[in-house]
Amino acid sequence: MGVAFAFNMPPYFALSAFFSVAAINSVLTVMGITDHSGTLLSLANNVFVNPYNSLTLDQELFIYILSALIFSAIVAVNVFKPKWGFKVVSIFGAISLIGLFAGILAISTATHFHADVLSFLEKDGVSPSPYTGPSFSLTSTLFMIPYFASFAYIWLYAGPAVSGEISSQRGIKYNIIIGSLLTLAMITIPFYIMYLKGGYSFNMSLYPSGTYNFWSAAMAVSNPLVQALIGIGLISWEFFVMSFGIVVFARYVFAFSFDRLFPEVFSRLNKVGSPVHAHLLDLLVTLIFLSFPIISPDGVQALYSYTPLAIAYLFLVGIAGVRLGIKNGDKLIGTLGGLSSALMVFMGYEAFTNPYFGVVNDGKPFIPGIIYIVSLVGMGAVVYSLSKIIRERKGINIDLSFKEIPPE
């Protein structure tokens, strides 16, 4: 399951690389329309096109190449300057936060929010669809929880993935708590500001357009300078996700190799101390997943199939908490593990029934997504079985790696 989980990350990276191109298009479009810039609109319509539109093969290839170059550049930094890896993460993270807070401030202080937003959307050819549904639906809200959680939960175990490089004991102890609270704030506050300023019916009449969201609204009500700041922040979010994910994935593969589950080559360091082969493996797998949207119109949806596996991983973490609580007589850990497992069961059910996650489509099984999940789990089983057989021939029991820390 660990192998399946680790290789469940490249689709997330592929989505982030894909989204980075979509973010560039969105920023150019909003600024081009609101600032009356023909140059920016030309770039948005002819060069950095919307990847969700009907595209020509040349446009799809351009999006693939641009996404691949962005991801490859960040990998190259970690290969040739590994000490810069976390610095790049910090830089993109800081820029992202500045853009987010600038957007929050822009919307909360806008004096003509509805007029400015509708003016932009009208020029972009978007018309509101009158909303006549309920003001609140608990069922619909619960149904969408995994959708947002899929983008949030990855940050809950990101800290532990690099805990060996956290210098302070307080950092190790509180990284999950602090990360959870920051994630909660960064997701909740923008939505709260949107509903506070726009109103429920107004937002619900425009969300289905796919154009109206926190970022486009924030730029639509801002002056060109603030627009640029918010736009750079939006694009940086995707780079931020990729830059940290690249660091994390390499650590997983390095650990697998160190535990002799993977070939030793993946734990070898180059002369500057980077696990270069682990990074190259990440690059190769991500580039393969990045091709899915080009190979098939359903490719982007298939990439969302990573969500159920992430939920399954967290379910197993909860079960481990229950077992640890029972073994050590710790009722708090056992109870929290049980509650976590129960939540993941609910999340798993929602993920397997929600068409947004690439497992079902129109009430029917979505074959590409199911193949993806089965293939990753199967690959993990095959890798473990082969490694166990090969190592046993050399007199090495790899199961000991999961029972005690190796003396190395």
N, C-alpha and C positions, 0 to 999 in steps of 0.2 A: 504493500500500500504506500510505503514511503517513496518508492520509485515512481509510482503513478502520480502521487501528489507533486513531487518535484517537477516532473515533466508535464504537469498540469499548468505550470506557470508560463511557458512560452506562448500558449494561446492568449493569455492575458497581455503579454508583451506585444504580440501581434496586433491585438485589438488597440492597444495604446498607440502603436506606431500608425495604425490605420486612422485612429481618432485624431492624431496630430495633424494629418493632412486635412481632415474634416474641420479641425479647429482653425487652421490657416484660412481655409475657404470662408468660414463663418466670419472671422475677423475682417477679412478683406471686403466681404459683402456688406456687412453692417457699416463699416467706415466709408465704403464707396458710396452707399446710398445716402447716409445721413450727412456726409461731408461733400456730396456732389462731386466725387472724384471719379472721372472716367477711367483713369489709369488703374485705380484699385479695382474697379468693377471689371475691367478687361482682364486683369490678372485672375480674378475670382471666376470669371465665366469661361476663360480660354486656357489658362495655365493650371492654377491650383483649383481645379473644378471640384464640385461637390461629389464625393465618392458614392453618395446614396442615389444620385440621378442615373438615368440610362446613359451609359458611357460607350465610347468607341474603344476598340482594342488599344489604340495608341494612348488614350487617356488612362485606361486601366493599367497599362504598362508603366506609364509615367508615375502614377500613384504608387505602384509597387516599388519602383526604383527609388522614389523619393523617401518612402517609408523605410525601405531597406537601408538607404544611406544614413538616415537619421539614427536608426538602431545600430548600424555598424560603427558609426562615429563614436557612440558612447561605449561600445564594446572595445574599440581601439584604445580609448583612454584608459580603461581598466587593464588592458594587456600591456601597454607600453609605459603607463604611469599609474600603477595600482594605488599609490598613496593619494592620487587625485580622485579616486573613485568616490569616496565619501564626501570630498570637497565639492564635487560636481552635484552630488545628491543635495548637499546643503544649499548650494547656490540656487539650483532649480526650485528647491523647496521654499527658500526665502522669497524668490520672485513670485512663485505661485501664491503664497500667502499675501504678499503685498497686493497682487492683482485681485485676490478674493476680497480682501478688506476694502479695497478701492471700489469694487463693485457693490458691496454692501452699503458703503457710505453714499455712493452715487444714487442708488435706488431710494434709500431712506430719506435723502434730502431733496429728491426730485420734486419740483413744484407742479409740473405738468406731465406726470407719469403716463397716464392713459393716452393723452393726446400725442406725446412724443413716440410712444410705442406703436400706436395705431398708424401714425404717419409713416414710420419706417416699414411696417408690415404691409401697408397698402402699396407703397412703392415697390415692395418686393413681391407683390402679387399674392399676398396672403390675406384671406378674409376670415373673420371670426365665424365659428360654427356655433350658433346659439346653444347654450347648455341648459338642459331642462331636467337634469338628473338630480339626485339628492344632494344636500349640502354636505353630508358625511355618510360614508358607508363603511362600517366596521369590517365587513367581509372583503370589500375591495381593498381596504387598507392592509389587512392581514395578507391578502393575496400578493400585494406588491412588496412586502417586507423583504423577501429574499432578493428581489431585483436590486434594491439599494444595498442590502447586506453583501451582495456578491462583490461590490466595489469597495466595501468598507472592511469586511472581515479579513481580507488579506493583510491588512496593516496590524491586526491583532497578534499575528505570529511572525511578523517581520522583525520585531525587536529580538525575540528569542533566537531567531535564525542567525543573528550576528552578535549574540550575547558575549561570545568569547572576545570580541573586540570592544566591548563596553568597559571603560576603564574603572568606573566607580561601582561600589556595591549598591549604592542607592539607585544608580542607573539600571542595574540588573533587576533590582527588586521592584521598581516602580514603572519600568518602561511600558508594560502592558496597560497599567492603569492610566498613565498619562496619555499614551497613544489612543486609548479608547475614548477618553474625555475630549481630546483634541479632535478626533474623528467625529464624535457626536456633535461638537460645536460647529465644525466646518460643514457638516451636512445639514444640520437643523437650522442654523441661523439664516442662511440664504433663503431657504424655503419659507421660513417665518416672515422674513422681510418681504418676500414676493407676495405672500397672502395678505400681509398687513397693508401693503401699498396698492396692490392690484385688485384684491378681492377674490374670493373663491370662484364665483361665476365667470368673472373676466378671465382669470387664469385658465379655468377649465375649458373655456371657449377657444383658447388659443394654443394650449399645449399640444393638441393633436396635429397641429400644423408641422411640428418638427423644427420650426424656425424659432418660435418663441420659447425662451428659457431664461434662466438667471443671467447668463453672460450676455446674450443678445439684448435683453432688456436694459442691463446696466450700461452697455455701450450706447444704446439708442438714446438714453437720457443724459449723456455726458458730452463734454466738449472734446475736440480732437485729441488734446494732450492726455486727458484721462482715458479716452477710448484706447489709445495706444498702450497705456499702462495696463488696463484691464485685458486687452487682447493678448499682450505679451504674457500676462499671468495665466490666461487660459491655455495658451500653447505650451507654456512651461509646465503645467500640470502633467501633460502627457510625457514630457521629457523627464519629469521628476519620477513618475511611476516607472518608466523604463530604466532610468539610471540606478534606482535602488533595487529594482528587480534583478538587474544584471549582477549586482553584487551578491544578492541572496542566492540566486540559482547556482552561481559558481561555488558558493560555500556548501550547498547540498551535494553537488557532484563531487567536490573535493572530499567531503565526509564519506560518501559512498565508496570512493576509491581508497581512502585511508582505512576503512573497515573491510577492504578487500572484496566488496560487493561488485565494484567496477574495476576495470583494469588499472594497474598502478600509474599508467601514463596520465590519468586525469588528476593525480595529486602531485605531479611534477611541476616545479616552479621554473619560470624562465630566469634570466640573470637579474631581473629587477624585482623578483619575488611575486610574480603573478601566475596563477594557475591557468596558463594560456590555453591548454587543451580543453579545460572545462568551459572557458569562455567561447571557444570556437564551436564546441558542441551546442552551446546555447544559441549562438548565431545561426548555425545550420538549421536547428529545429525550428527556431522562430521564423526564419525565411521560408521554410516549408509551409508553416501555418499561415504566414502572410499571403501565400499564393492562393489560399482557399477562396477569397472573394473574387478572384479572377477566374479560377477554374469553374466555379459554380455561382449562380445568383444567390444561392442559399448559404454561401460560404461564411458570411459575417454571422449569420444566425448560428451556424454550426460551432463557431468559436466560443459561443456562450455556454457550450456544454461543459466547460471547465467548472461551472458553479456546483453541480451536484457532487463532484468529487471533492471539492473543497469542504462542502458541508459534511460529507462522509468522514473526512479526516478529523474535523472538529468533533464529530460524534464519537469517534474512537478516543479522542483526547478526554472527553467527558467520561467515557467508560473507564479509562485509565484512572481518572480521579476517583471514581467510585471504588475501584479495586484498592487504590492506595489508601483511601479513607478507611476501608474495612481492615486492611492489613495493619495499619498503624493505629487503629482505633481513633481516628480523627473524624468526628462526626461532621464538622464544618466542610472539610474537603469532600467527604463522601456525598453530603447533601448538595453542595454546589455542582459536583460532577454529575449527579443525577438530574438536577435541574437543567444543566447545560445539554445533557444527552436528550432530554425530553424536548427542549427547544429545537435541537438539530433534527429530531424526527419530524417535527412540524415543518421546519425549513425544507427538509428533504422532500416531503410530500408536496409542498408548494412548488419547489423547483422542478419536480418531475411532472407537474400538471400545468405549469405556467408556460405558455407558448413562447415567451421571451427567452427561454433558456435552452433552446435547441434540442429538447428531448421529445416534445410533442409539437404537432402543427395541425391546426384545424381538427383537434380532437383525436388525431392519429399519431402513431409513433413516427418520429422524425429520424429516418434511417441513418443519415450522416452523423447526427449527434450521438445516437446509440452506438454506432460503430466506433466513434471516438472514445467513448467511455469504456466500452468493453476492451478496446485495443490497449488502452493505457493500463488498465488493471491486469490484463493478460500479459502485457509486456513486463510488468513488475514481477509477476509470478515466474515468467520464463527466465528473466535476469537472475532472480534469486536462486532458482533451481540449478541453472547452469553454473553460477558462481559457486554454489555449495558443492557440486560434483567436482569441478575443477580444483577447488581448494582442498577438498578431502583427499584427492590424489597426491597432493603435496604435503599431506599431514596437517592441514590447517582447518580448524573448525570455526567457520565464520559466525556461528551462532553465539560464540563467546563475546562477540562485539556488542551484542544486545543484552549481555548480562553483567559486563564489567568494563571499565575504561581500560583500553589497551595501555601497556607500560610505555609505549612510545610517546 
